[in-house]
Amino acid sequence: METRNQRLIRELLEEREEPSDTSLRAQSLRRAKANEPPRTMTPFEWEQWYAEHGVPEGHRRGQRKPRRPWWRRLFRRRGNDAS
């Protein structure tokens, strides 16, 4: 949607560019057509979406070794410094 001022500026500068729709509605439609995962949903909606489409690679957690608590790492580091 173009405002009056935008139209006047375009006419004065004689710009020839295609209008682009940057509304949230247009962005969500583009993502839906491209089969991209949505950006924001409630936890219940995410459960439904995962059930229908599966979990995308970007939403999976990697298998990492559990970290030690910070205080154990600190004591281990201090113990190594003293010896």
C-alpha positions, 0 to 999 in steps of 0.5 A: 500500500502506497501513501500519498507522499510516497506516490508523489516522491515516486512521480517526482523521481520517476522511479520505475520499481515494482511495488513490494509487499513487506507486510507480515501477511505477505511474509507468512504467505511466502514462507508457507509457499516455500514450505519453510517452518513458521517463526512464532507459534504457541507450544501447542501449535508447535506440537501440531506442526511437528506432528504434521511436518516433522522436526526441521533440522534447525530445530533439533538439538545436537547430541552433546556430552553433558557439561560438568557444573561450573563449580566442578570445572572451577575446582578442577582448574584451581587444582591443576594450577596449584600442582 
